[in-house]
Amino acid sequence: MSNFWVILFHTYISKLKTKSFIITTLVTLVIIVGLTNLNTIMETFTKDEKGTNIAVIDETATLIQPLQEQLKIVNEEIKLTNYEKTEEAAEKDVEEGNYEGLLLLKFNEENLPVATFKANTVADTTLSQELRNGLQQIKTQLAANQINLTQEQLGKLYEPVPFESIALAENAKTEEELNQARGLVYVLLFFIYFAVIMYASMIAMEVATEKSSRVMEILISSVSPVKQMFAKILGIALLSLTQMVLLIGVGYYSVKHNMDSLEGGFFSFFGFGDVPLATIVYALIFFLLGYFLYATLAAFLGSLVSRIEDVQQMITPMTLLVVAGFMIAMFGLGQPETPFIQITSYIPFFTPMLMFMRVGMLTLPVWEPLLGIVILLITIILLAIFGARVYKGGVLMYGKSNSFKDIKKALQLTKKD
């Protein structure tokens, strides 16, 4: 048994020290900290700017002032300058960088505003959209005056329709709870998806690397191939948990530290708030079960190849299964109750993502996620037994790997052993 732990910790420590793991972890941490401090970073770069200066040629002589008042409500950085020279001169000033753009204002035959915006590029749609919205408010007010609408009547005209969604089923989640769950599930699904692909591929690559260097011939003389397989799976699992704890810890601290500045925008759109403990528990359970399912599959697929170049080709079907599960889960975020989602959530290779998505989005009876967990456990055990037999023969196979027919050869070698 000591050899098992030696291989496990050797796999863990060796991968922990690799430059790729360290760089990947550091880059991810920088991205997490950057996203949670995005508002502060943007303010740092923009606090010394003088604002956006727009040259305005107002043929009406009445629109520039109300437009400036409208813009102050949404963006005080936009400054409108009444340009008194010709349009050609204004265009030249824009080209030379003296102004961010040129806005031409006039009335149409109905005495309503018409505008043309000119800039060196129109790639930045935010500025033009803010100008358009400001003019839209002015046009609405002018049109209301023409048909003698009062401010109260105008307010009633644009008042949103009161609309509330109420769930009648007992213990069903409210619309607010669903919005919150959707954001959390969305992020965790991405986490599960990338983690399973990355760490399962790492196991296949580890096995293929040892075979290509002929280290496997030395290892199998002292440690059984089955012990090797599970030692590598657990070693990479320990590595993934180390990275996850680090990323989640830094992310949690950074979000809490910047909670005030994160109100609205991205975090408001996804509805992050108090996270139910049950959702976190299910996320951890289905992540670990999904990892062991695909890790076992990756280990014996990796044992079938003798060259590192063949690894990606061999594990492509496994990767496609993960991608398919993820895409179905993305579809299910909007329609989690459809029969298709319900049925596919019990297919073992899709269960980690789909069942977790359903648990997060719906109020399911306890037996459904438990049944999904049991199905996963049974599948992992059966796959581990079959995978161990394939791995035992696969590590003895050398030469170019042609197809999945090599699984049969690996099983035949296992029987001879």
Secondary structure by P-SEA (a helix, b strand, c coil): caaaaaaaaaaaaaaaacaaaaaaaaaaaaaaaaaaaaaaaaaaaccccccbbbbbbccccccaaaaaaaaaaccccbbbbbccccaaaaaaaaaaccccbbbbbbccccccccccccccccccaaaaaaaaaaaaaaaaaaaaaaacccaaaaaaaacccbbbbbbcccccccaaaaaaaaaaaaaaaaaaaaaaaaaaaaaaaaaaaaaaaaaaaaaaacccaaaaaaaaaaaaaaaaaaaaaaaaaaaaaaaaaaccccccccccccccccccaaaaaaaaaaaaaaaaaaaaaaaaaaaaccccccccccaaaaaaaaaaaaaaaaaaccccccaaaaaacccccccccaaaaaaacccccaaaaaaaaaaaaaaaaaaaaaaaaaaaaaaacccccccccaaaaaaaaaaac
